[in-house]
Amino acid sequence: MAKQQEYALPDDTLILKFVQFKDQGQQSYFLMKALSIVEFNRFVDGWDGTTFHSGTPTTYTVYAGNLLLFPIPDFSVTDAIKIYYTRKPTNVVLTTDTPDLPSLYHKALEEHCVYEAYELDENWEAAQVKLQKRDNDVALLRGRIDWKQQEVYPTISVLPEDEW
């Protein structure tokens, strides 16, 4: 890892969420600053040469499926980089294949497929009904995820203007 700036991202990377780095002798990982390749070039003009000293990486960018770190690490540490990403889903080819989604979303996915079939058959009215059903299902599911992340229950507050 010492003097290595470029690292290949996993082949199944769909969306890179964030990257963390563990410095030499550290137990904890620290969040690195993400920059677009344009921002990276502006921020670190000359990054691909020997203009800058090596050190502990604090910034990264992604280019051509590779993670580029800056500054270039000057030491070797096992498991120093942690990459958090959403992976590409597996293809559903056979009717026996299970979609690569939480089972809660399977019904909404089914509604979407039936919507697509009605649309291909030019059955616009039935397609619209399925589209509405799918959108409602997804909205409810999205609400479930949000609800689980809440730390407190919502309350109803009586405001002075609400009193008689």
N, C-alpha and C positions, 0 to 999 in steps of 0.2 A: 504494500500500500504506500510506502514511502516514495515520494516523488511521482506518484501516479495521480493524474488529474481527472481522467476519464473512466467512467464505469458504465457498463451496459445495464440498462434497465431490464427487468424480467420481460420475456416475450409476451406474456399475457397482460401487460400493463394497459389499462384503458384510460384511467384518469389518475394522475399523480396528485395525492392529497398534500403531503408534506414530507420532509426529510429531516432526520435527526442525526447528530454526530456525537460520538463519545471520544473525548480527548484522552491522551495518554495518561494512565494512572487514575482515570475517573471511573466511577461506577454508573453515573447518570448520563443519559443522552440529552443533548440540548438541541433545540429547534434551530434550523438553519434558515437564513433569509432566501426566499425564492425570487428570482428575477427572470424576466423574459430574456431571450438571447439579445435583443436590442438593448434592453436596460443593462444587461451584463457587459456588453461591449462599451456602453457609455460609462458605466461605473468603474470598470476595470479595463480601461484601454490598454492593450498590450498583454492581456491575460494569457495568451497562447505562446508567449516567449519566455525570456528570462529576466524581464524588466523588474518583476516583483520577487521578494523573498518568499520562501516557503514558510509554512506555519500551520496553525490550526484552522481548518476550513470553517468559514462562517456563512458563506454564500454559495448558492448553486443555481444552475440553469439546466435546461434540457434541450439538447439539439441532436437531431438524427437518431433518436432512440437511446442516447447516452446522457448520463448525468455528468456534468462538468462542475468540479469543485474549485473554490477559490478561498484563500490561497491554497496552493498545492501542498498536500500534507507532507510534513518533514519527518514523520515517524511511522512505524508500522504498529497497528493495533488490530487484533482479531475482532471481528464483528463490530467495527467502529461506526458503520453506517446502517441506519434503520430507515427503510423506505415504507411509507404508508400509501397504499394505492388501491383503487378499485380495479379488479381484474376483469378481463373480457369474459363474458359468459360463454359456456360451452354451447355448441350448436345442438338444436333439437332436430333430429333427422327422422327417427322412427316414432311411431305412435306409442311405443313403450318407454321412450326417453322422458325423463322428468326435467321440466324447465329449471334452469339454474337461478331460481328466485325463491325467497321464503314462501312456504306453502300458503300463507295468507294471501299472496298475490295471484295464486293460480286461477281463482275464479275470475278475477278482473282480466287476466290474460285470455281466458276462454271467451269472455264477453267481447274482447277486442277481435279475436279470430272470427267469431260469428258475425260481428259488425263488418269485417273485411269481406266475408263471403257474401253477405247481403248486398254490399256495395258492388261487388263483381257481378252479381246477378241483376244489378240495377233495380233492386227492390229498395228504393230510397226511404220509404216510410219505415220499414222494418230496420233498416240500417241506422236511421236516426234514433229509434227507440234503443237499440243496442249501444249506440254511441253514448247516449244519455246515461244508460245503466252503467257502462264502463266508467264514465267520468265520475259518477256518484260513488261507485265502489272505490276508485282510486282516492277520491277526496276523503272518504271515511278511513281508508287505510293510512293515508298521510296523517290524518288527525290522531290515529292510534299511536303512531310513532311519536308524534309531538307530545301526546298525553303522557307516555311513559317517561319522557325526559323532564317532566315538570316535578319540582321538589315539593310544591304545596298544592292543595286543592284550591280551585278558584272559589271566591266568596262573592256573595251578593251584598253590596253595600247600599244602604238606604241613604240617599242624599237629602239634604234639607228641602230642596225643591220638590222631592217626591212625596213628602209628608202632606197630609191634608190639613 
